[in-house]
Amino acid sequence: MLSEPHLICIDIDGTLTVDFLGAVPPENWDAVRLARARGHKVVVNTGRSYFNLPPTIRDPDAPLDGLICANGSYIRLGGKVVQNRTIDTALLHEILSYFLFEDERFCLFEGETMLIKTRERSDLYGDPGVQIFHPDELYDRFRDVGVNDFSCEGTLSDAFLARFGTRLEIFRCTTFTDCTVLGCSKAVGMRLAAEHLGIPLSRTVAIGDSGNDLPMLRAAAVAVAMGNAGEAVRREADLVTRANTECGVAEAIRKLFL
């Protein structure tokens, strides 16, 4: 059992929640509360932006010590924003031009205050976002909107990687790809949160299920893969817990801390 104060970083989709609407099983919340009562710090570490968090997670009464969002580019601890890095406006304009005119797939651009999408989608969960039709709208309509990251369906093409691969952090997942500010990742977010909370990296635990969780799983002292995770994620794990629909987060916390 891990008794000294640890930082526990938990992914949201496919990990803490059972669906994309943000339903958290009471068993998971109970385990989080018990861990915090024993002096551990618990934060979510997600690819979602702050604005795109489910209400259950963004609720100020949620039993959490902080939020690491947008693959580490946005961090809020104790209600205070300690990092908010956004994609450069000129680069963002170029990326929007690419997806609007060259690669017409759905992309969702996420920030602290709103969502911008390149195509209409009827199957989105949560806030549907505002559709953009031309990249110049970035200056005309969204001048003050900062974008922390974006996700698009499927795997990005070689053309995209050749053009933008050295200017963004790109995380390939099973059915989508996450892109964020160069130099940011869930591992970077975990390190910064640990530093702000006064916890060494040697006392960190990461729990996740997807490709964008790999950086924090590799950086954490203890890596936990969900039972529903793919093989690449499970290979990085010190512990494989039950699936998200079977309260795997609660099981992992009990095994490690309770």
Residue, then its C-alpha position, 0 to 999 in steps of 0.5 A: m500500500l502506498s502511504e506517503p502523499h501521492l498525486i493521482c492523475i486520472d483520465i476521463d473518457g474511457t477511464l473515470t467515466v462510463d460514457f462521453l456525457g461524463a457519468v461517474p460511477p459513485e464507487n469511483w467518486d467514493a474511492v477518490r474521496l477516501a484517497r484524498a482523506r488519506g492525504h493524497k491529491v487527485v486530479v483529472n488529466t484529460g485531452r478535453s479542454y476546460f470548456n469541454l469538460p463534462p459538468t460532473i467534472r467541472d462542478p466545483d463540488a467534485p472531489l478533485d484537487g485540480l484539472i489538467c486539460a487539453n493534454g497538459s496545455y491548461i492546468r487549474l489547481g485549487g480553482k486557480v489557473v496555473q497554465n494556459r498555453t494556446i496555439d499561435t494564432a497564425l499557426l491556427h489560421e493555417i491549420l483551419s485553412y488545411f481542414l476547411f479546404e484541403d482535408e475536409r474532415f471534422c475537427l473540434f478546436e477547444g479552449e477555455t471558453m468555447l469550442i469551434k468546429t469545422r463541420e457539422r456533426s449530429d452525434l456530438y456529446g455536450d456543447p455542440g460548438v460553433q461552426i467556422f466556414h472560413p479561417d479568416e473568421l478566426y480574426d473576425r469572430f474569435r479574435d479573443v478565443g484561445v485554442n489549447d488543442f484540437s481533435c479530428e476523426g481518424t488518423l492524420s495524413d502524411a501531408f498533414l504530418a509533413r506540414f505541421g508535425t514539427r509545430l504541434e504535439i500529436f497524439r494518435c488514438t484508436t479512432f481520433t487524433d489529438c493535437t496540442v501546443l508544442g511541448c505539452s502533453k499529459a506527462v508535462g501537465m502531471r509534472l507541473a501539477a506535481e511541482h505546484l502541489g509539492i509532490p515528487l514525480s516518484r510519488t505519482v500514479a497515472i490511470g488511463d486507457s488511450g493513446n494520449d495517456l501514454p506520455m503520463l503512463r510512461a512518466a508516472a512512478v506507477a502506471v495503471a491501464m484500464g481493462n478496456a485499454g488497447e494492447a499498446v497502453r496495457r504494455e506500459a502498465d504496472l497494473v491493469t485494472r477493470a474496465n471503466t464500465e466496471c469501476g476500474v478506477a475504484e479498484a485501482i485506488r483500493k489496491l494501491f492506497l486503501 
